[in-house]
Amino acid sequence: MQSTILLVIIATSTAISVSIFASYIATSMSFFPVRSWLYAEKSILSTSPSSLSLGPTGGGSEIKDARGDVTSVQIYRSNKIPEVKDYYDILSVSITKINNNKLTFTMDLAGDANKNEKYETAYIWLLYYNASGINRTSTSHNEQVYTLIIPNFAPDSAFSLEGWYMAVFNNTADTYTLPLAKISNMPKNKVQVFIDPSLIGSPPSFNYMTCVMVRANSTFLSKPPDYLMDSVPHNDRFWQEWFTR
């Protein structure tokens, strides 16, 4: 009987946890069905996304960003306006491949994200590549799009969750390759996670874009995040289109 109750509790907790992320990916197929959409919408992009080539023994990519460029760009209507915090400010992003079995995703921040207050702060990586190696303007369904989501739920927020979590979503297949999972506290002044390359299809190379989002409203989750705070490469318009298109 006790084991049955435990399974029910775990199943219920998992259902609640996954529902937190429904708004990020509920309409993902219409947001970004193929990588060619990114290149077709040239007017949206003032900065090209960065790319990473992964060799057999390792490799890496890094993008620097300006300090103090955080601006709360409203994505969804909200009466709550988050105060600008240093842990919203991305100073650099990097991806490193360690041998063949690990990818390290790192965002260096101007402050300690473990001190997140009041809201859910999500650190998001958009990853995409062409599985067949054809030209980047193709409309082929071999285009693969993944989202790495790393949210932190503040202890004084109204959300049912608390602390750090991670999930990997396959936008192309409309499914999770890594369901929402609890993770430990982050290093000071950075967000860093390690994943198996197979969670994103083990590509030899891929493009990526990143951003920091804030959800202030904890009572209505089936919607986009409320605010975009920073992005690398810096492009507010792209992320507004991504979440509202």
DAVENZI-V976880 format. One record per helix or strand. SS is the DSSP state (alpha for helix, beta for strand). FROM is the first residue (numbers start at 1). LEN is the number of residues. Records with the same first field share a line. If there is no record, write none. Layout:
SS = FROM-LEN / FROM-LEN
//
This chain:
alpha = 2-19 / 22-4 / 28-4 / 36-5 / 42-3 / 86-3 / 113-3 / 197-4 / 236-9
beta = 50-4 / 58-7 / 73-2 / 90-9 / 102-8 / 120-11 / 143-11 / 163-8 / 175-9 / 190-6 / 205-11 / 227-6
//
